């Protein structure tokens, strides 16, 4: 059988934590394998409320009637097929659990939510009001909202997509009330001793003797000052509880997470732990051993409640979770919950929002997380490069520094928290984002995540009301213009896209599908930046190069983050790499896997030389056959 090599060239232009988690810093020398996961996964994050919305009014602070809203049923088979064809393995339905909204659903037995403790009109998806049901806004028939979501789970699976939803263990909405709790399940706080600040099995922390006060600001009025029976600057809560980001004030600041309350996991107010800790050596044990360790342990009430919530959704067919602000919850809890999930579904996809690099290995090894956000290193550096604030060279140090956990560090350039990739505040144009996307998707074996609309250049330009431009608002009823053009009135065929938007989506599809089928995406990393920076003529400051390889496939990646400079270079592939790849002297034809361009690599004196012209915002994936 003829063996193949691949040579990939990306030639392109350019909350506060209250508790100190006293866990050991773990050093790992070998990769941690994720049981049952594909070698390269692609997550499509979609803000469920916005995906199917066809309304283009976009009035600031608009109601559902004015601005529209998407539904579960908008994810038709056709829509899901097109998402799958983009090169997606998992779909993260953001904002599914029932959270606070300013809309009257009392005829369905749902209490009205108070604008004084709700951000926006549509509400934050991270102020969950009922974990055993789903957002009524998303249902055609709110009385059957859970059944409509269950149907979406089945529809997603039928179209080859795994389903991820959010769980937010650190905090819940101030007015949490479970309407459809399973038999025997009591609400958070129902059995708390509210006369004390802390008790291990209290679900919340209290401020005894003080009532909660709504935060105030001269620059903000709930609902933009619109009259509402509950919009009176008051919210009944006595005694007051600690706020979600850890504020211990009865009247939190307007910038605090005042719409939420902090969940107690058995961390005392002084930061010490009031629960069993994992014995030494458990960083090297699997989830089965972690599960057995916790099986006979007495753990805080909140641990059990969130474990049961996760298993409830696993039993309904959900394939995994994205955990909001996971590092604000003790790592031992994650060992307890994640091992229970894995015992139920060994292939569950467990993704955590963690921003402290010193804690990465703890949450992977002790917390049994599959994946963490790679934001503060790869994402932040790529953003700095494209904005002209950093050189690309440190990407090698970042990648090598995480070599033992690189498979676990999910890469993204766009999500609901961040400025849109195509916005002026980030890359400026979708085309400038292309090289970032190629590097983000190919520099490691980690999963790649894109945010709906990213693939058609959505820039988040709308003033939605509570949410402002550069991010697509998660707090308001709003349309997503570029995405709506792809949606084309529910045909999901891109019929209204501009030629540039069509080309961009085609680029994403080619790139993401390539990463799924490429064996080399799971291979080794080695930078070739240093030799080319030092020895290659006309090697522009915006260029960056590295190799990825396995026995079956070899990749060379070259990125030009300059979006104005077109350069002709003679790229060098060092002799040690040519030796590792067992290549001999002579010429090798390279074919671009994105668009079919052919170039030649000549091996002279043991090293490879590739003459190429690099245009602004251009990317290549070359395959070499011999």
C-alpha positions in Angstrom: 0.0 0.0 0.0 1.2 3.5 -0.9 2.1 5.5 2.3 1.3 9.2 2.5 2.7 12.2 4.2 0.8 15.4 4.9 2.4 18.8 5.0 0.2 21.5 6.3 0.9 25.1 5.8 -1.2 27.8 7.3 -0.1 30.8 5.3 -2.2 33.6 6.5 -2.6 37.1 7.7 -2.8 38.6 10.0 -14.8 36.6 38.0 -13.0 36.7 41.0 -12.4 33.5 43.0 -13.2 33.8 46.7 -11.7 30.6 48.0 -8.1 29.4 47.8 -8.2 25.9 46.6 -5.3 24.2 48.5 -4.7 21.3 46.1 -1.3 19.9 45.0 0.3 21.2 41.9 0.7 18.1 39.7 3.5 17.6 37.3 2.7 15.1 34.6 5.2 13.5 32.2 2.8 11.6 29.9 -0.4 12.3 28.1 -3.7 11.5 29.8 -6.0 9.5 27.5 -9.7 10.3 27.3 -11.7 7.2 27.3 -13.8 6.6 24.2 -13.5 10.1 22.7 -12.7 10.6 19.0 -9.1 11.5 18.3 -10.1 15.0 17.2 -13.4 16.5 18.3 -15.1 19.7 17.0 -17.7 21.4 19.3 -20.3 23.7 17.8 -21.5 26.1 20.5 -24.9 27.5 19.7 -26.9 30.0 21.8 -30.1 28.1 21.7 -32.4 31.1 22.1 -30.9 32.9 19.2 -30.2 30.1 16.6 -33.6 29.9 15.0 -34.7 33.5 15.4 -35.7 34.9 12.0 -36.7 38.3 13.3 -34.3 41.1 12.1 -35.8 44.0 14.1 -33.1 44.1 16.8 -34.7 46.8 18.9 -32.6 47.5 22.1 -34.4 45.9 25.1 -37.0 44.5 22.6 -39.5 41.9 23.7 -40.1 38.5 22.2 -43.0 40.0 20.2 -40.7 42.8 18.9 -37.4 40.9 18.4 -38.4 37.3 18.2 -36.9 34.2 19.7 -35.6 30.8 18.5 -37.1 27.5 19.6 -35.9 23.9 20.1 -38.0 23.0 17.0 -35.9 25.3 14.8 -33.1 22.7 15.0 -34.6 20.7 12.1 -33.0 17.7 10.6 -31.8 19.9 7.8 -30.2 22.4 10.2 -28.5 19.6 12.1 -27.3 17.9 9.0 -25.7 21.1 7.8 -24.0 21.6 11.2 -22.7 18.0 11.0 -21.4 18.6 7.5 -19.5 21.6 8.7 -17.2 19.1 10.5 -18.8 19.0 13.9 -19.0 16.1 16.4 -20.6 17.7 19.4 -23.2 20.5 19.7 -23.3 22.5 22.9 -26.8 23.9 23.4 -26.1 26.9 25.5 -28.8 28.3 27.8 -31.1 25.2 28.1 -31.7 24.8 31.8 -34.6 27.0 33.0 -33.1 30.4 34.0 -34.7 33.7 35.0 -36.6 35.5 32.2 -38.8 38.6 32.3 -41.9 37.1 30.7 -45.2 36.0 32.2 -45.4 32.2 32.3 -47.7 32.1 35.4 -50.4 30.1 33.5 -47.8 27.3 33.3 -47.2 27.5 37.1 -44.0 29.4 36.7 -43.5 32.4 39.0 -42.6 35.8 37.5 -39.0 36.8 37.8 -37.9 40.1 39.4 -36.1 42.6 37.0 -34.1 43.8 40.0 -32.2 40.5 40.1 -32.3 39.6 36.4 -29.7 40.8 33.8 -31.4 41.9 30.6 -34.9 41.0 29.6 -34.2 37.4 28.4 -32.0 36.7 31.4 -28.6 35.2 32.0 -28.4 31.5 31.2 -26.1 31.3 34.2 -28.7 32.3 36.7 -30.5 28.9 36.7 -33.9 28.8 38.3 -34.8 25.2 37.9 -32.3 22.5 37.0 -34.9 19.8 36.4 -36.6 21.7 33.5 -35.7 23.9 30.5 -36.2 27.5 29.5 -39.9 28.0 28.5 -38.9 30.6 25.9 -37.4 27.8 23.9 -40.6 25.7 23.5 -43.5 26.1 21.1 -45.7 24.8 23.9 -44.1 25.9 27.3 -46.2 23.2 29.0 -44.3 20.6 27.0 -40.9 22.3 27.1 -39.1 19.3 28.5 -40.6 16.9 25.9 -39.5 19.3 23.2 -36.0 19.3 24.4 -36.0 15.5 24.8 -37.1 15.4 21.1 -34.1 17.6 20.2 -31.7 15.3 22.0 -33.0 12.4 19.9 -33.0 14.5 16.7 -29.4 15.5 17.3 -28.3 11.9 17.9 -30.1 10.8 14.8 -28.0 13.3 12.8 -24.7 12.1 14.3 -24.2 14.8 16.9 -23.4 14.4 20.6 -25.3 16.8 22.9 -23.7 19.0 25.6 -25.5 21.4 28.0 -24.4 23.7 30.7 -24.2 23.0 34.4 -23.3 25.9 36.7 -22.4 24.4 40.1 -20.9 27.6 41.6 -24.1 29.6 41.8 -27.8 29.6 41.1 -30.6 32.2 40.7 -31.6 34.0 43.8 -35.2 32.9 43.3 -34.4 29.2 42.6 -37.6 27.1 42.6 -37.9 23.6 41.2 -41.3 22.9 39.7 -40.7 19.5 38.4 -38.2 18.0 40.8 -38.0 14.2 40.8 -39.6 12.4 43.8 -37.7 13.0 47.0 -35.6 15.9 45.6 -35.8 19.1 47.7 -34.8 22.5 46.5 -31.5 24.1 47.3 -31.6 25.7 50.7 -34.9 24.0 51.7 -33.2 22.4 54.7 -30.6 25.1 55.5 -30.0 26.5 59.0 -30.3 30.2 58.1 -29.3 31.4 61.5 -25.6 30.8 60.9 -23.2 32.1 58.2 -21.9 28.6 57.5 -22.8 25.0 58.1 -21.3 22.1 56.1 -24.7 20.9 54.8 -26.2 24.3 54.1 -26.5 24.8 50.4 -25.8 28.6 50.8 -23.8 31.0 52.9 -25.8 33.5 54.9 -25.5 37.0 56.4 -27.5 36.5 59.6 -29.7 39.4 60.7 -29.4 41.3 57.4 -31.8 41.5 54.5 -30.6 41.5 50.9 -30.5 44.9 49.2 -30.7 45.4 45.4 -27.5 47.0 44.1 -27.8 50.4 42.6 -26.0 52.4 40.0 -26.7 55.8 38.3 -25.8 54.2 35.0 -28.2 51.2 35.1 -31.9 50.7 35.4 -33.5 47.2 35.1 -35.4 46.9 31.8 -34.0 50.3 30.9 -36.5 51.9 33.3 -39.6 50.3 31.7 -42.5 50.0 34.1 -43.0 46.5 35.6 -44.9 45.5 38.7 -41.7 43.9 40.2 -39.4 46.7 39.1 -39.3 48.5 42.4 -35.7 48.3 43.6 -36.6 45.6 46.1 -36.1 41.8 46.3 -37.2 39.9 49.4 -34.4 37.7 50.8 -33.9 37.4 54.6 -31.3 36.7 55.7 -29.2 37.8 52.8 -27.0 35.2 51.1 -23.5 35.5 49.7 -23.5 36.5 46.0 -22.4 34.2 43.2 -18.9 35.6 42.8 -18.3 35.4 46.6 -19.4 38.9 47.7 -20.3 38.7 51.4 -22.2 42.0 51.4 -25.9 42.2 52.0 -25.9 44.8 49.2 -23.6 43.6 46.6 -22.0 45.9 44.0 -23.7 46.4 40.7 -20.7 44.7 39.1 -21.0 41.6 41.2 -23.0 38.6 40.1 -25.9 39.9 42.1 -28.5 37.9 40.3 -27.0 34.7 41.7 -26.2 33.2 45.1 -23.0 31.3 45.9 -23.4 27.5 46.5 -21.6 26.1 49.5 -19.5 22.9 48.9 -18.1 22.6 52.4 -15.5 25.3 52.1 -15.5 27.2 55.4 -15.5 31.1 55.3 -11.8 31.0 56.2 -11.1 28.8 53.1 -10.5 25.5 54.9 -12.1 22.3 53.7 -14.9 20.6 55.6 -14.9 17.3 53.7 -12.6 14.3 52.9 -9.7 15.0 50.6 -8.3 12.7 48.0 -5.4 10.6 49.2 -1.9 11.0 47.7 -1.6 9.2 44.4 -5.1 9.6 43.2 -3.9 11.9 40.4 -2.7 8.7 38.6 -6.0 6.7 39.2 -8.9 6.4 36.8 -12.5 7.5 37.3 -13.4 4.0 38.6 -11.0 4.3 41.6 -12.3 7.8 42.2 -15.8 6.6 42.2 -15.0 3.8 44.7 -13.2 6.2 47.0 -16.3 8.5 47.3 -18.8 5.7 47.5 -18.8 5.4 51.3 -17.8 9.0 52.1 -20.0 11.5 53.9 -20.1 14.5 51.6 -21.8 17.9 51.8 -25.4 18.2 50.6 -24.6 20.4 47.6 -22.3 17.7 46.2 -25.2 15.2 46.1 -27.6 17.7 44.6 -25.4 18.5 41.7 -24.4 14.9 41.1 -28.1 14.0 40.9 -28.8 16.9 38.5 -26.0 15.7 36.2 -27.2 12.1 36.3 -30.7 13.2 35.6 -29.6 14.7 32.3 -27.3 11.9 31.4 -30.3 9.5 31.8 -32.2 11.7 29.3 -29.5 11.2 26.7 -27.3 14.3 27.2 -23.8 13.3 26.3 -21.8 15.8 28.4 -21.6 19.1 30.1 -19.8 22.4 30.0 -19.1 23.5 33.5 -19.3 27.3 34.2 -16.5 28.7 36.4 -15.4 25.3 37.5 -12.3 26.5 39.4 -14.6 28.3 41.9 -15.7 24.9 43.1 -13.3 22.6 45.0 -11.6 20.0 42.9 -12.6 17.1 45.2 -16.3 17.8 44.3 -15.4 17.4 40.6 -13.7 14.0 41.4 -16.9 13.0 43.1 -19.4 14.1 40.4 -17.4 13.4 37.3 -16.5 9.9 38.4 -20.2 9.2 39.0 -21.0 10.6 35.5 -18.3 8.4 33.9 -19.6 5.3 35.7 -23.0 6.0 34.0 -21.4 7.0 30.6 -17.7 6.5 30.1 -17.8 8.6 27.0 -19.4 11.6 28.5 -17.7 14.9 27.3 -16.8 17.0 30.3 -15.6 20.5 29.6 -14.6 23.0 32.3 -14.2 26.8 32.3 -10.9 27.2 34.1 -8.6 30.2 33.7 -5.8 29.5 36.2 -2.9 27.6 34.4 -1.5 26.5 37.8 -4.7 24.5 38.4 -5.0 22.9 35.0 -3.5 19.6 36.0 -5.4 19.4 39.2 -8.7 19.7 37.4 -7.7 17.2 34.8 -6.0 14.6 37.0 -7.8 15.0 40.3 -11.1 16.5 39.1 -11.4 14.0 36.2 -12.2 16.7 33.6 -11.8 15.7 30.0 -11.2 19.2 28.7 -10.4 22.8 29.9 -10.6 26.1 28.1 -7.2 27.1 26.7 -8.0 30.8 26.9 -5.3 32.5 29.0 -2.5 31.0 26.9 -3.2 30.0 23.3 -6.4 32.2 22.8 -5.0 35.3 24.5 -1.7 35.1 22.7 -3.3 34.6 19.3 -5.5 37.6 20.0 -2.4 39.6 20.9 -0.7 38.6 17.7 -3.5 39.6 15.3 -3.9 42.9 17.1 -0.2 43.6 16.7 0.6 43.4 20.4 2.7 40.2 20.4 5.0 38.2 18.2 3.8 34.7 17.3 7.0 32.9 18.5 5.9 32.3 22.1 3.2 30.0 20.8 5.9 27.3 20.7 6.7 27.8 24.4 3.0 27.7 25.2 2.5 24.4 23.3 5.6 22.8 24.7 4.7 23.8 28.2 1.4 22.0 27.9 2.7 19.0 26.0 1.5 16.5 28.7 -2.0 17.9 28.7 -2.4 19.4 25.2 -5.1 17.0 24.2 -7.2 18.3 27.1 -7.0 22.0 26.3 -9.9 22.9 24.2 -9.1 25.6 21.6 -11.5 28.4 20.5 -11.5 31.9 19.1 -15.1 32.8 19.7 -17.7 32.0 22.4 -20.5 33.6 24.2 -18.2 35.3 26.7 -15.6 36.7 24.3 -15.6 39.4 21.7 -16.5 38.1 18.3 -13.5 37.0 16.2 -14.7 39.2 13.3 -15.4 42.3 15.4 -13.2 45.4 15.2 -12.3 44.8 18.9 -10.7 41.4 18.0 -9.4 40.6 14.5 -11.3 43.2 12.6 -12.5 41.1 9.7 -13.3 37.4 9.2 -10.5 37.1 6.8 -7.9 38.2 9.4 -9.3 35.5 11.6 -8.5 32.7 9.1 -4.9 32.2 10.1 -5.8 32.2 13.7 -8.4 29.5 13.0 -6.0 27.3 11.2 -3.4 27.5 13.9 -6.0 27.1 16.7 -7.4 24.0 15.0 -4.1 22.3 14.0 -1.5 23.1 16.6 -2.6 20.3 19.0 -4.8 17.3 19.3 -7.2 19.2 21.5 -10.9 19.7 20.5 -11.7 22.7 18.5 -14.8 24.8 19.3 -16.5 27.4 17.1 -19.4 29.6 18.1 -22.5 29.7 15.8 -22.1 32.6 13.3 -18.3 32.5 13.5 -18.2 30.4 10.3 -20.1 33.2 8.4 -18.2 36.1 9.9 -20.7 37.4 12.5 -19.2 40.5 14.2 -21.7 41.1 17.0 -22.4 44.6 16.0 -25.8 44.9 17.7 -26.8 47.0 20.7 -29.3 44.5 22.2 -30.0 46.4 25.3 -28.3 45.0 28.3 -25.7 43.4 26.0 -23.6 45.8 23.8 -21.7 45.4 20.6 -18.7 43.2 20.0 -20.4 40.2 21.7 -23.6 38.6 20.7 -25.8 39.3 23.7 -26.8 36.4 25.9 -29.1 38.6 28.0 -31.5 39.9 25.3 -33.9 38.9 22.6 -31.9 39.6 19.5 -31.2 38.4 16.0 -27.8 37.3 14.6 -27.6 38.9 11.1 -24.9 36.8 9.4 -26.2 33.6 10.8 -29.8 34.6 9.8 -28.6 35.0 6.2 -27.2 31.4 6.4 -30.4 30.2 8.0 -32.4 31.7 5.0 -35.8 31.7 6.6 -35.4 28.1 7.9 -34.0 26.5 4.8 -30.5 26.4 6.3 -28.9 26.5 2.9 -26.9 29.8 3.0 -29.2 31.2 0.4 -28.9 34.8 1.6 -25.1 34.8 2.3 -22.8 37.1 0.5 -20.1 35.5 -1.7 -17.5 36.3 0.9 -19.6 34.7 3.7 -20.2 31.6 1.5 -16.4 31.3 0.9 -15.7 31.8 4.6 -18.1 29.0 5.6 -16.6 26.8 2.9 -13.1 27.5 4.5 -14.3 26.4 7.9 -15.9 23.3 6.5 -12.8 22.3 4.7 -10.5 23.0 7.7 -12.7 21.3 10.3 -13.4 18.2 8.3 -9.7 17.9 7.6 -8.8 17.9 11.3 -11.3 15.1 11.9 -9.8 12.8 9.3 -6.1 13.6 9.8 -4.1 11.1 11.7 -1.3 13.7 12.2 -3.6 15.9 14.2 -3.0 13.4 17.1 0.8 13.5 16.5 3.9 15.1 17.9 4.6 18.9 17.9 8.0 20.4 17.1 8.6 24.1 16.3 10.6 25.0 13.2 10.2 28.7 13.9 13.7 29.3 15.3 15.6 28.0 12.3 13.4 29.9 9.9 13.5 33.1 11.9 17.3 33.0 12.0 18.1 31.6 8.5 15.3 32.2 6.1 15.4 35.3 3.9 12.3 37.4 3.8 10.9 35.6 6.8 8.3 38.2 7.8 7.9 39.0 11.5 4.3 37.7 11.2 5.3 34.3 10.1 5.2 31.3 12.4 6.0 27.6 11.7 5.9 24.2 13.3 5.4 20.5 12.5 3.0 17.8 13.6 3.5 14.2 12.7 2.8 10.5 13.2 4.2 7.5 11.5 1.4 7.7 8.9 1.3 11.5 8.3 3.6 14.5 8.6 2.5 18.1 8.8 4.3 21.4 8.4 2.4 24.5 9.5 3.4 27.9 8.5 1.3 30.9 9.4 1.6 34.5 8.3 -0.3 36.7 10.7 0.4 39.8 8.7 -2.7 40.8 6.7 -1.0 43.2 4.3 2.4 41.5 3.4 2.8 39.0 0.6 6.2 37.3 0.8 8.1 34.8 -1.2 10.3 32.5 1.0 12.3 29.3 0.9 10.9 27.6 4.0 13.4 25.3 5.8 12.4 21.9 7.2 15.3 21.0 9.5 17.4 17.9 8.9 16.5 16.3 12.2 12.8 16.3 11.1 13.7 15.0 7.7 15.6 12.2 9.4 12.7 11.4 11.7 10.4 11.2 8.7 12.9 8.9 6.9 12.9 11.0 3.7 15.6 10.8 1.1 17.0 13.5 -1.3 15.0 14.7 -4.2 11.7 16.5 -5.0 8.3 15.9 -3.4 5.1 17.2 -4.8 2.8 18.8 -2.2 -1.0 19.2 -2.8 -3.0 21.7 -0.8 -5.9 19.9 0.9 -8.0 23.1 1.2 -7.9 24.4 -2.4 -5.7 22.0 -4.4 -2.6 24.2 -5.0 0.6 22.3 -5.8 4.1 23.2 -4.7 7.4 21.3 -4.5 9.6 20.4 -1.5 13.3 19.7 -2.4 15.6 17.9 0.0 19.2 19.0 -0.2 22.0 18.2 2.3 19.4 16.5 4.5 17.1 19.4 4.9 13.8 20.3 3.2 13.3 23.5 1.2 9.9 24.7 0.0 9.6 27.8 -2.2 6.3 29.5 -1.7 4.6 32.8 -2.0 2.5 33.6 1.0 -0.4 36.0 0.4 -2.2 38.0 3.1 -4.8 35.8 4.9 -3.9 32.7 2.9 -3.8 29.2 4.3 -2.7 25.9 2.8 -2.8 22.3 3.9 -0.4 20.3 1.8 -0.3 16.5 1.4 2.9 14.8 0.2 2.8 11.4 -1.5 5.9 9.3 -2.1 
